[in-house]
Amino acid sequence: MKIRIFMLCVSCMLAVTGAKAQWVVADPGNLAQGIINATKNIVQTSSTATNMLNNCAPIKVI
């Protein structure tokens, strides 16, 4: 029984074919949109940090 299971496993392994390579997909529009979104996020974060510093400055004076 063990030999039959072993032979079945070996035959299944030999029957498997190799994987085929796929083409790399580069989407320039998506890349450009990602760069634009990242730039907008940096500007928004900088603006938020500046506003927080400006709002906290009067608190330190008191």
Buried (B, 14 or more C-beta within 10 A) or exposed (E): EEEEEEEEEEEEEEEEEEEEEEEEEEEEEEEEEEEEEEEEEEEEEEEEEEEEEEEEEEEEEE
